[in-house]
Amino acid sequence: MKNKGRNATIVMIACNAFLFVIKITAGITSNSLAVISDAVNSVTDIISSVVIYFAVKVSAKQADEEHPFGHHRAEPIAGLIVAIFAGILGFEIFRTALFQLVSLHEHNIGIFTILVLLISIGMKFIMSIYFKKTSHTINSPALLASSIDSRNDVYISATALVGVIGGFCGYPKMDDIMAILISFWIIYSGYKIGIQNIDYLMGRQPEAGIMEEIKAKACAVAGVLGIHDIRAHYVGNYIHVEIHISLNQHLTLTEAHGIGKNVQRAVENIESIHKAFVHIDPTGMTSSI
């Protein structure tokens, strides 16, 4: 699992570095703001990739005395950094594009520029699928954010391509208009990534489907007569659960403890659950649901 996350981040850094080199070359030679904006977006991707690499590395570390529940919050922090970079980048592209739109400047757009953008679209599409699959395999919100970012980059490069083709066909202002659209898209995607990772850091309750799965797993354990007061929240990208179970009050302490451990194991077997805390209530003391 650890190697999959690290390998994915290394692929991410290498691909983004390659795309930056070819896009900045095409952007400068063609004087296309849309392509240069796309290249600057690749710089942000490189920085984000490095941040995510270290976040995945830290998140994979075992719990220690100072971090008894592990280091899972490292990845949402990285995702939040990606979101902040996206917001700053989007604003700068918008400001530059607006200035370019009202000024006169020449373009020198050729086939090379169009080819570069087509390569970018293809690579980013493949990267998006790869990061999404890996993120689900290792439960990594940082890689999921990268998958979303790569998918957004497909749209960004496609938008830049429209602007470049417009300039190539004699409509130079199309390039600047597309750059403005790119800036809006980058800001919006940064906002979405930021909100998702803030939820992880703030300990949001999991989705209703996960809560129902927790209830089902606990109720299915032999000896459990009822459950109540289920609370769950994210600790980084994993979930901690607190659950009360009702047992027959005539059970021995050893029997009750054994059922409680079985409930704990059943809940922790759910993929996204890191830790389950089980409280035992003898029937007759509390009502069960």
C-alpha positions in Angstrom: 0.0 0.0 0.0 2.8 2.4 1.0 4.7 1.7 -2.2 1.6 2.3 -4.4 1.1 5.7 -2.9 4.8 6.7 -3.3 5.0 5.3 -6.8 1.9 7.3 -7.8 3.4 10.5 -6.5 6.7 9.9 -8.3 4.8 9.4 -11.5 2.9 12.5 -10.8 6.0 14.6 -10.3 7.7 13.3 -13.5 4.7 13.7 -15.7 4.0 17.3 -14.5 7.6 18.3 -14.9 7.6 17.0 -18.5 4.3 18.7 -19.3 5.6 22.0 -17.9 8.7 21.9 -20.1 6.8 21.4 -23.3 3.9 23.7 -22.5 6.1 26.7 -21.4 8.2 26.2 -24.6 5.0 26.2 -26.7 3.5 29.1 -24.8 6.6 31.4 -25.1 7.2 30.6 -28.8 3.5 31.2 -29.6 2.9 34.1 -27.2 -0.3 32.4 -26.1 -1.5 33.4 -22.7 -3.8 30.4 -22.5 -0.9 28.0 -23.1 1.4 29.9 -20.7 -1.4 29.8 -18.1 -1.7 26.0 -18.6 2.1 25.8 -18.2 1.9 27.8 -14.9 -0.8 25.4 -13.8 1.8 22.6 -14.3 4.2 24.4 -12.0 1.5 24.4 -9.3 0.9 20.7 -10.1 4.7 20.0 -9.5 4.6 21.8 -6.2 1.5 20.0 -5.2 3.0 16.7 -6.2 6.0 17.2 -4.0 3.7 18.2 -1.1 1.6 15.1 -1.6 4.6 12.9 -1.9 5.7 13.9 1.6 2.2 13.8 2.9 1.7 10.2 1.7 5.0 9.3 3.2 4.1 10.8 6.6 0.6 9.4 6.6 2.0 5.9 6.1 4.0 6.1 9.3 2.9 4.0 12.2 1.4 5.5 15.4 3.9 6.6 18.0 3.8 8.1 21.5 3.2 11.7 20.2 0.6 10.6 17.6 -1.2 7.6 19.2 -3.8 7.5 16.4 -1.4 7.7 13.6 -0.5 10.5 11.1 -3.6 10.3 8.8 -4.2 14.1 9.0 -1.1 14.7 6.8 -2.9 13.9 3.6 -5.9 16.3 4.1 -3.4 19.0 5.0 -1.7 18.4 1.7 -5.0 18.5 -0.1 -5.7 21.9 1.5 -2.3 23.2 0.3 -3.2 22.1 -3.2 -6.5 24.0 -2.9 -4.7 27.2 -1.8 -2.3 27.0 -4.6 -5.1 26.5 -7.1 -6.9 29.6 -5.7 -3.8 31.8 -6.0 -3.0 30.5 -9.5 -6.6 31.1 -10.7 -6.6 34.7 -9.5 -3.2 35.5 -11.1 -4.3 34.0 -14.5 -7.6 35.9 -14.4 -5.8 39.2 -13.7 -3.2 38.7 -16.5 -5.8 37.5 -19.0 -8.0 40.6 -18.3 -5.1 42.9 -18.9 -4.2 41.1 -22.1 -7.7 41.2 -23.3 -7.8 45.0 -23.4 -4.3 45.4 -24.8 -2.7 44.6 -28.2 -0.3 41.7 -28.6 0.7 39.4 -31.3 0.4 35.6 -31.5 2.6 33.2 -33.3 0.6 30.0 -33.0 1.6 26.9 -35.0 1.1 23.2 -35.2 3.6 22.6 -32.4 1.4 24.4 -29.9 -1.6 22.5 -30.8 0.3 19.2 -30.6 1.6 20.0 -27.2 -1.9 20.6 -25.9 -3.2 17.4 -27.4 -0.3 15.5 -25.6 -1.3 17.3 -22.4 -4.9 16.3 -22.7 -4.0 12.6 -23.3 -1.5 12.4 -20.5 -3.7 14.1 -17.9 -6.7 11.9 -18.8 -4.6 8.8 -18.2 -3.1 10.3 -14.9 -6.6 11.1 -13.7 -7.8 7.5 -14.1 -4.5 6.1 -12.5 -4.6 8.4 -9.5 -8.3 7.7 -8.9 -7.8 4.0 -9.0 -4.8 4.2 -6.7 -6.6 6.6 -4.2 -9.4 4.1 -3.8 -6.9 1.2 -3.3 -5.0 2.9 -0.5 -7.8 5.3 0.7 -5.8 8.4 0.0 -7.6 11.8 -0.2 -4.5 13.5 -1.4 -4.3 11.2 -4.4 -8.0 11.6 -5.0 -7.5 15.4 -5.0 -4.7 14.9 -7.6 -7.1 12.7 -9.7 -9.7 15.5 -9.6 -6.9 18.1 -10.4 -5.7 16.0 -13.3 -9.3 15.7 -14.6 -9.6 19.5 -14.4 -6.3 19.9 -16.2 -7.9 18.0 -19.1 -10.6 20.6 -19.3 -8.0 23.4 -18.9 -5.8 22.1 -21.7 -8.9 21.6 -23.9 -10.0 25.2 -23.2 -6.5 26.4 -24.0 -6.7 24.4 -27.2 -9.9 26.2 -28.2 -8.2 29.5 -27.7 -5.1 28.5 -29.6 -7.2 27.2 -32.5 -9.1 30.5 -32.5 -5.9 32.4 -32.6 -4.6 30.2 -35.4 -7.7 30.9 -37.4 -7.4 34.7 -37.0 -9.3 35.4 -33.8 -6.5 36.3 -31.3 -8.8 37.5 -28.5 -10.2 34.0 -28.2 -7.0 33.0 -26.6 -7.4 35.6 -23.8 -11.1 34.7 -23.3 -10.2 31.1 -22.9 -7.5 32.0 -20.4 -10.2 33.8 -18.3 -12.4 30.7 -18.4 -9.4 28.6 -17.3 -8.9 30.9 -14.3 -12.5 30.5 -13.2 -12.3 26.7 -13.5 -9.0 26.6 -11.5 -10.5 28.7 -8.7 -13.7 26.5 -8.5 -11.7 23.3 -8.4 -9.5 24.6 -5.7 -12.6 25.6 -3.7 -14.1 22.0 -4.0 -10.8 20.3 -3.0 -10.5 22.7 -0.1 -14.0 22.1 1.3 -13.5 18.3 1.1 -10.2 18.3 3.0 -11.4 20.8 5.6 -14.2 18.3 6.3 -11.6 15.7 6.9 -9.6 17.9 9.2 -12.7 19.1 11.1 -13.9 15.6 11.9 -17.0 15.5 9.8 -19.4 12.6 10.2 -19.1 10.0 7.5 -21.6 9.6 4.7 -25.0 8.0 5.6 -24.1 4.8 3.7 -21.0 4.2 5.9 -23.1 4.9 9.1 -25.6 2.3 8.0 -22.9 -0.2 7.3 -21.5 0.3 10.8 -25.0 -0.4 12.3 -25.4 -3.5 10.1 -22.0 -5.0 11.0 -22.5 -4.4 14.7 -26.1 -5.8 14.8 -24.9 -8.9 12.9 -22.6 -10.0 15.8 -24.0 -12.9 17.8 -25.2 -11.8 21.3 -25.9 -8.1 20.4 -29.5 -7.3 21.3 -29.4 -3.7 20.2 -27.2 -0.7 19.4 -27.5 3.0 20.1 -25.5 6.3 20.4 -23.4 5.7 17.4 -20.9 8.5 16.7 -18.3 8.5 14.0 -15.9 11.2 12.6 -13.0 11.5 10.3 -9.5 11.5 11.7 -7.6 12.6 8.6 -8.8 10.2 5.9 -9.8 7.4 8.2 -12.8 7.1 10.5 -13.1 6.6 14.3 -16.3 5.1 15.7 -17.9 5.1 19.1 -20.8 2.7 19.5 -22.9 1.5 22.4 -24.2 -2.1 22.3 -26.9 -3.7 24.5 -26.2 -7.2 25.9 -28.1 -9.6 28.1 -27.4 -8.5 31.7 -27.0 -12.1 32.8 -23.8 -12.6 30.7 -20.5 -13.0 32.5 -18.0 -10.2 32.3 -15.8 -12.5 30.1 -18.7 -13.3 27.7 -19.7 -9.6 27.5 -16.1 -8.6 26.8 -15.8 -11.2 24.1 -18.9 -9.9 22.3 -17.6 -6.4 22.5 -14.3 -7.4 20.9 -16.2 -9.2 18.1 -18.2 -6.0 17.5 -15.0 -4.0 17.4 -13.4 -6.3 14.9 -16.5 -6.4 12.7 -16.7 -2.6 12.5 -12.9 -2.2 12.0 -13.1 -4.6 9.1 -15.0 -1.9 7.2 -12.4 -0.5 4.8 -12.4 3.1 5.9 -12.7 2.5 9.6 -9.4 2.8 11.5 -10.6 2.4 15.1 -13.9 1.4 16.9 -14.6 2.0 20.6 -17.3 -0.2 22.0 -19.3 0.6 25.1 -21.3 -2.3 26.7 -24.7 -1.6 28.3 -26.7 -4.5 30.0 -30.3 -4.6 28.9 -32.6 -2.9 31.4 -30.2 0.0 32.0 -30.7 1.8 28.6 -33.1 1.6 25.8 -31.8 0.1 22.5 -32.6 1.1 19.0 
